């Protein structure tokens, strides 16, 4: 990629109008998109079932079941005491 650009850069030093040529920029940027899939429209065809309330409930139940709620409450209480005893007023 860099070796292919070197002649174009040197031509740009000799003839500054070369930089304004749109075919130069299109040819330079084209190899960066070679890895994209050919049919990008197929990405929009997938149907996604969204159950926001169910997902929130499942996440909260996991939060309680794994004991993270207790760690959260202990952290809040501990942080309050640290703030209270280290502040000057």
C-alpha positions in Angstrom: 0.0 0.0 0.0 2.7 2.5 0.9 4.9 1.6 -2.0 1.9 2.1 -4.4 1.4 5.6 -3.0 5.0 6.8 -3.3 4.8 7.6 -7.0 1.6 9.5 -6.5 3.1 11.6 -3.7 6.1 12.5 -5.9 3.8 13.5 -8.8 1.9 15.7 -6.4 5.1 17.6 -5.5 5.8 18.2 -9.2 2.2 19.1 -10.2 0.0 20.4 -7.3 -3.2 20.1 -9.3 -2.8 16.3 -9.2 -4.1 16.4 -5.6 -7.4 17.8 -6.7 -8.1 14.9 -9.1 -10.9 12.8 -7.6 -9.9 9.6 -9.4 -6.6 9.7 -7.4 -8.5 9.7 -4.0 -10.9 7.0 -5.2 -8.1 4.8 -6.3 -6.2 5.4 -3.1 -9.2 4.5 -0.8 -10.5 1.6 -2.8 -8.2 -1.2 -1.4 -9.4 -0.4 2.2 -12.9 -1.7 1.3 -12.0 -4.9 -0.4 -12.8 -7.0 2.7 -16.4 -5.9 3.0 -19.1 -8.4 2.1 -20.7 -8.1 -1.3 -24.3 -8.1 -0.2 -24.6 -5.5 2.6 -28.4 -5.4 2.2 -28.6 -8.9 3.7 -27.6 -7.5 7.1 -30.9 -5.6 7.4 -33.0 -8.6 6.7 -32.7 -10.2 10.2 -35.6 -9.8 12.5 -34.7 -9.2 16.1 -37.2 -9.9 18.9 -36.8 -7.3 21.6 -38.3 -7.9 25.1 -37.0 -4.9 27.1 -38.9 -5.6 30.2 -38.0 -9.3 30.2 -34.3 -8.5 29.7 -34.3 -5.9 32.5 -36.1 -8.4 34.8 -33.6 -11.2 33.9 -30.6 -8.9 34.5 -32.0 -7.7 37.9 -32.7 -11.3 39.0 -29.1 -12.2 38.1 -27.9 -9.2 40.0 -29.7 -10.4 43.1 -29.0 -14.1 42.7 -25.2 -13.6 42.3 -25.0 -11.4 45.5 -23.9 -8.3 43.7 -26.8 -6.3 45.3 -25.2 -6.9 48.7 -21.8 -5.8 47.5 -23.4 -2.7 46.0 -25.2 -1.8 49.3 -22.1 -2.4 51.4 -20.1 -0.2 49.0 -22.6 2.6 49.2 -22.6 2.4 53.1 -18.8 2.2 53.2 -18.4 5.0 50.8 -20.7 7.2 52.8 -18.8 6.6 56.0 -15.4 7.3 54.3 -16.8 10.5 52.8 -18.3 11.5 56.2 -15.1 10.9 58.2 -12.7 12.4 55.7 -14.5 15.7 55.0 -13.8 18.8 56.9 -17.2 20.3 57.5 
